[in-house]
Amino acid sequence: MTAAIVGWAHMPFGKHETETVESMVVRVAADAIKHAGISPRDIDEIVLGHFNAGFSPQDFTASLVLQADDRLRFKPTTRVENACATGSAAVQLGLKSIAARDAKVVLVVGVEQMTKTPGAEIGQNLMKASYLAEDSEITGGFAGVFGRIAGAYFQKYGDQSDALAMIAAKNHKNGVSNPYAQMRKDFGYDFCRNESEKNPYVAGPLKRTDCSLVSDGAAALVLADIETALSMKRAVAFRSTAHAQDFLPMSKRDILAFEGCSVAWDRALKAAGIKLKDLSFVETHDCFTIAELLEYEAMGLTKPGEGAVAIKEGWTQMGGKLPVNPSGGLKAKGHPIGATGVSMHVLSAMQLCNEADGIQVKDAKLAGIFNMGGAAVANYVSVLERIK
């Protein structure tokens, strides 16, 4: 362990017509610094996660964090991007600076504003996180990509519509009690399972309830080296982290295996000296319900082709042997691209500090986080443990 989370901030995700990328960054940056109980002068470095890809006309955004307080002026500040895993890429860059002893305290911010973009452009922007040389003709944007993945999975292992609907219903139920979630409504299994005017098919076997939301939002956290963290009010340590980057073309890999996800989980669990069963809960990247199903298998919760067992037997429900997405996940919470990975770390830290009102996992001791960019291309895992 070289660093810990010592403070955080998280705004509600959703459609924020009166907000801008700048206003959201400023808001969470200032709140995270205050929550950590430090001065802006104590920050040694700043990392901003912002995917953008056309969502915002302001594409040079690193210095927007400095708008939170004039005392941040001249701090080293970098914007990073790694598709939908941009937030975790920002977190891990901050950790590396601390591990290298270039910084003792790092402010990490993740942000995205998507809802001001016309619908057709949203799909085009998100497809920039795919391999356009092969995928540009796929209709439906990333829903089309994951619709193909779901179709291939169904063809190999049978119709999994029941399992996908159960995942959607679980995450929407969890999201009801999350004050930061965009969609706080329990739709129930029947609504998620059946096609209707309000729940039409979007791509392949995926319906609207199988797809994460277009969102605006931001989250931030303050990282500190362990010595500094132990002198502060709270400290949630990184017991381990891992990053496995896979080929961008789906044609170069078994897209149903999510091998990069498996490698990242294996590395992180071994580095932490634990097994999957030791985790209290997992926040995983359910951009689409089929992704969560495949991630059950990739993390080793079930064998390949048997992911449905985990949801059908209640393993991943609140109160199950491994609750998955107690926050409601991307499915209910929303998925503002650059903010997602930071959000996952903030909400997991809240769980471990017993401060996750409404969505608290009982006696949470160890948290697992999986954040993914593209179709299992950028794969990040963190294992968190409270040490103070």
C-alpha positions in Angstrom: 0.0 0.0 0.0 1.5 3.3 -1.1 -1.6 5.6 -1.0 -5.0 6.1 0.3 -8.2 8.1 -0.4 -8.6 10.7 2.3 -11.4 12.8 0.9 -14.0 12.9 -1.8 -16.9 14.6 -3.5 -19.7 13.4 -5.8 -22.5 15.3 -7.4 -25.7 13.7 -8.5 -25.5 12.3 -12.1 -28.2 13.2 -14.6 -29.2 15.9 -17.0 -27.8 19.2 -15.8 -28.8 21.9 -18.2 -27.5 24.8 -16.1 -24.1 23.2 -15.5 -20.9 23.2 -17.7 -17.8 21.0 -17.6 -16.1 23.9 -15.8 -18.8 24.4 -13.2 -19.0 20.7 -12.4 -15.2 20.4 -12.1 -15.0 23.4 -9.9 -17.8 22.1 -7.7 -16.4 18.7 -6.9 -12.8 19.8 -6.7 -13.6 22.4 -4.0 -15.8 20.0 -2.2 -13.2 17.2 -2.2 -10.5 19.4 -0.8 -12.8 20.6 1.9 -13.9 17.0 2.7 -10.3 16.0 3.1 -9.7 18.8 5.6 -6.7 20.2 3.7 -5.8 23.5 2.1 -5.5 23.8 -1.7 -1.8 24.6 -1.0 -1.3 21.1 0.3 -2.1 19.6 -3.2 1.1 18.6 -5.0 -0.5 17.5 -8.3 -3.8 17.4 -10.1 -5.2 14.8 -12.6 -8.4 15.3 -14.6 -10.2 12.5 -16.3 -12.2 13.8 -19.3 -13.1 11.7 -22.3 -14.8 14.4 -24.3 -14.5 13.1 -27.9 -16.7 15.9 -29.1 -19.1 16.2 -26.2 -17.7 19.6 -25.2 -16.3 22.3 -27.4 -13.7 23.0 -24.7 -11.2 20.3 -25.3 -8.2 21.6 -23.3 -9.7 21.1 -19.9 -6.9 20.3 -17.4 -6.5 23.8 -16.1 -10.2 24.2 -15.4 -9.5 22.5 -12.1 -7.5 25.5 -11.0 -10.7 27.6 -11.2 -11.7 25.9 -7.9 -9.2 28.0 -6.0 -6.5 30.5 -6.9 -4.1 28.7 -4.6 -4.1 25.8 -7.1 -2.3 28.0 -9.7 0.9 26.5 -11.0 0.2 23.0 -9.7 1.2 20.3 -12.1 -2.1 19.4 -13.8 -2.7 16.7 -16.5 -5.8 15.5 -18.3 -5.9 11.8 -19.1 -8.2 9.7 -21.3 -8.8 6.0 -21.8 -12.4 5.7 -23.1 -14.9 4.7 -20.5 -12.1 3.9 -18.1 -10.8 7.5 -18.1 -11.7 8.0 -14.5 -9.7 5.0 -13.3 -6.8 6.0 -15.6 -6.8 9.4 -13.7 -6.8 7.6 -10.4 -3.9 5.3 -11.3 -1.8 8.2 -12.6 -2.2 9.9 -9.3 -1.2 6.8 -7.5 1.9 6.5 -9.7 3.0 10.0 -8.8 2.7 9.2 -5.1 4.5 5.9 -5.5 7.3 7.7 -7.4 7.5 10.2 -4.5 6.8 13.1 -6.9 3.8 14.0 -4.8 2.4 13.4 -1.3 -1.2 14.6 -2.0 -3.0 14.4 -5.4 -6.4 15.7 -6.4 -8.2 13.5 -9.0 -11.3 14.8 -10.8 -13.5 13.0 -13.3 -16.1 14.8 -15.4 -18.3 14.5 -18.5 -21.2 16.5 -19.9 -23.1 14.4 -22.5 -26.8 15.5 -22.5 -26.3 18.8 -24.4 -25.2 16.8 -27.4 -27.8 15.7 -30.0 -28.7 12.0 -29.9 -27.1 11.0 -33.2 -23.8 12.8 -32.2 -23.7 11.0 -28.9 -23.6 7.7 -30.7 -20.9 9.0 -33.0 -18.8 10.3 -30.1 -19.0 7.1 -28.2 -18.0 5.0 -31.2 -14.7 6.8 -31.2 -13.8 4.4 -28.4 -14.2 1.5 -30.8 -12.0 0.3 -33.7 -13.5 2.3 -36.5 -11.7 0.4 -39.2 -13.9 -2.6 -38.4 -16.8 -1.1 -36.4 -17.8 2.0 -38.2 -20.7 0.3 -40.0 -22.3 -1.0 -36.9 -25.6 0.8 -36.3 -26.7 1.9 -32.9 -23.4 3.1 -31.6 -22.0 1.2 -28.6 -25.4 -0.4 -28.0 -24.9 -2.0 -31.5 -21.4 -3.3 -30.4 -22.7 -4.8 -27.2 -25.9 -6.0 -29.0 -23.6 -8.1 -31.3 -21.7 -9.4 -28.2 -25.0 -10.3 -26.6 -26.2 -12.0 -29.8 -23.0 -14.1 -30.0 -23.3 -15.1 -26.3 -26.9 -16.1 -26.8 -26.0 -18.2 -29.8 -23.2 -20.0 -27.9 -24.9 -20.4 -24.5 -28.6 -20.0 -25.1 -31.0 -17.1 -24.6 -30.0 -15.2 -21.5 -32.8 -12.6 -21.6 -34.0 -13.7 -18.1 -30.6 -13.1 -16.6 -30.1 -9.8 -18.2 -33.5 -8.6 -17.0 -32.6 -9.7 -13.5 -29.4 -7.7 -13.6 -31.2 -4.6 -14.8 -33.9 -5.0 -12.1 -31.2 -5.5 -9.4 -29.3 -2.4 -10.4 -32.4 -0.2 -10.7 -33.6 -1.4 -7.3 -30.2 -0.6 -5.7 -30.1 2.8 -7.4 -33.4 3.9 -5.7 -31.6 4.5 -2.5 -28.5 6.1 -4.0 -28.8 9.9 -3.7 -26.3 10.4 -6.6 -28.1 8.1 -9.1 -29.7 9.5 -12.2 -32.5 6.9 -12.3 -33.9 6.3 -8.9 -36.8 4.0 -9.9 -37.4 0.3 -9.2 -38.7 -0.9 -12.6 -39.0 -4.5 -11.4 -38.2 -7.7 -13.3 -41.3 -7.9 -15.5 -40.8 -4.5 -17.0 -37.1 -5.1 -17.7 -37.8 -8.6 -19.2 -40.6 -7.7 -21.6 -40.5 -5.6 -24.7 -42.9 -2.6 -24.6 -43.4 0.8 -26.0 -41.4 2.2 -23.0 -38.8 -0.6 -23.2 -38.2 -1.4 -26.9 -35.3 -3.4 -28.4 -32.3 -1.1 -29.0 -29.8 -3.5 -30.6 -29.8 -7.2 -31.0 -31.4 -8.8 -27.9 -30.7 -5.7 -25.8 -33.7 -3.5 -24.7 -33.6 0.0 -23.3 -33.4 -1.3 -19.8 -30.2 -3.2 -20.8 -28.4 0.0 -21.6 -26.7 2.6 -19.3 -27.8 6.2 -19.3 -26.5 9.3 -21.1 -25.3 11.5 -18.2 -23.7 14.7 -17.0 -21.7 14.6 -13.8 -18.4 14.8 -11.9 -16.7 13.2 -8.9 -13.4 13.9 -7.2 -11.1 12.4 -4.6 -8.0 13.3 -2.7 -5.2 10.8 -2.6 -2.3 10.9 0.0 0.7 8.8 0.7 0.1 6.4 3.6 2.1 8.4 6.2 0.1 11.5 5.4 -3.2 9.6 5.2 -2.8 8.1 8.7 -2.6 11.6 10.1 -6.0 12.5 8.6 -9.6 11.9 9.6 -10.1 8.9 7.3 -8.0 6.7 5.1 -9.1 4.1 2.5 -6.0 2.4 1.2 -5.3 0.9 -2.2 -4.4 -2.6 -1.3 -3.7 -3.2 -5.0 -4.4 -1.9 -8.5 -4.0 -3.4 -11.9 -4.4 -2.2 -15.5 -4.5 -4.6 -18.5 -4.9 -3.1 -22.0 -6.1 -5.4 -24.7 -6.2 -5.2 -28.5 -8.7 -2.6 -29.8 -10.0 -4.8 -32.8 -12.6 -7.3 -31.5 -11.5 -9.6 -34.4 -8.1 -10.2 -32.7 -9.7 -11.7 -29.5 -12.4 -13.8 -28.1 -14.9 -11.1 -27.4 -17.0 -13.4 -25.1 -14.0 -14.0 -22.8 -13.3 -10.5 -21.7 -9.7 -11.6 -21.2 -8.3 -8.2 -20.3 -10.8 -8.1 -17.5 -9.7 -11.5 -16.3 -6.0 -10.5 -16.4 -6.6 -7.3 -14.5 -8.6 -9.1 -11.8 -6.1 -11.9 -11.5 -3.2 -9.4 -11.1 -5.1 -7.2 -8.5 -6.2 -10.1 -6.4 -2.8 -11.7 -6.3 -1.1 -8.4 -5.5 -3.6 -7.9 -2.6 -3.0 -11.4 -1.4 -6.7 -12.3 -1.4 -9.3 -14.3 -3.3 -12.5 -13.0 -4.9 -14.5 -14.5 -2.1 -12.8 -12.2 0.4 -14.3 -9.1 -1.1 -17.3 -7.5 0.6 -18.7 -6.1 -2.6 -17.8 -5.2 -6.2 -18.6 -2.1 -8.2 -18.3 -3.2 -11.8 -18.7 -1.7 -15.3 -22.3 -2.5 -16.4 -22.5 -0.2 -19.4 -24.8 -2.9 -20.7 -26.3 -5.8 -18.8 -24.4 -8.3 -21.0 -21.2 -6.6 -19.8 -22.0 -7.3 -16.1 -22.9 -10.9 -17.0 -19.6 -11.4 -18.8 -17.7 -9.7 -16.0 -19.1 -12.3 -13.5 -17.3 -14.9 -15.6 -14.2 -12.8 -16.2 -13.7 -12.1 -12.5 -14.0 -15.8 -11.7 -17.3 -15.7 -9.9 -18.6 -18.4 -12.3 -17.3 -20.5 -15.1 -17.6 -19.3 -18.7 -21.2 -19.5 -20.0 -22.6 -19.8 -16.4 -22.8 -16.1 -15.5 -26.6 -16.4 -15.2 -26.2 -18.6 -12.2 -24.7 -15.7 -10.1 -27.8 -13.5 -10.6 -30.4 -16.2 -10.6 -29.2 -17.6 -7.3 -29.0 -14.2 -5.7 -25.2 -14.1 -5.3 -24.8 -10.6 -6.6 -27.9 -9.1 -4.8 -27.6 -6.9 -1.8 -27.2 -9.4 1.0 -25.8 -12.1 -1.4 -22.4 -13.6 -1.1 -20.9 -11.0 -3.3 -23.1 -7.9 -3.8 -22.4 -6.3 -7.2 -23.2 -2.7 -7.9 -24.8 -1.7 -4.6 -24.7 1.8 -6.0 -27.0 0.8 -8.9 -24.1 0.7 -11.2 -23.8 2.6 -14.5 -27.3 1.2 -15.3 -29.1 3.3 -12.7 -26.4 5.8 -11.5 -25.6 7.0 -14.9 -22.4 6.9 -17.0 -20.8 10.3 -17.6 -17.7 8.8 -19.2 -14.8 10.6 -17.6 -16.4 10.6 -14.2 -17.4 7.0 -13.9 -14.1 5.5 -12.6 -13.7 8.2 -10.1 -17.3 7.8 -9.0 -16.7 4.0 -8.4 -13.8 4.8 -6.1 -15.6 7.5 -4.2 -18.7 5.3 -3.6 -16.5 2.3 -2.6 -14.6 4.5 -0.1 -17.9 5.7 1.3 -19.0 2.0 1.8 -15.8 1.1 3.6 -16.2 4.2 5.9 -19.8 3.2 6.6 -21.0 6.4 5.1 -23.0 5.0 2.1 -26.4 6.0 3.4 -29.2 4.0 1.8 -26.9 1.7 -0.1 -24.6 0.5 2.7 -23.2 -3.0 2.5 -23.2 -4.5 6.0 -19.7 -4.8 7.5 -17.9 -3.9 4.3 -14.2 -4.5 4.7 -12.8 -5.0 1.2 -14.0 -3.4 -2.0 -13.3 -4.5 -5.6 -13.7 -2.1 -8.5 -13.7 -2.9 -12.2 -13.8 0.0 -14.7 -13.6 -0.8 -18.4 -12.9 1.3 -21.5 -14.3 0.1 -24.9 -15.4 -3.6 -25.1 -13.0 -4.9 -22.5 -10.0 -3.0 -24.1 -8.9 -0.8 -21.1 -9.3 -2.8 -18.0 -8.7 -1.4 -14.5 -9.1 -3.1 -11.1 -8.7 -1.6 -7.6 -8.9 -3.3 -4.3 -9.7 -0.9 -1.4 -9.4 -1.4 2.4 -10.0 1.1 5.1 -7.0 1.6 7.4 -8.3 4.6 9.4 
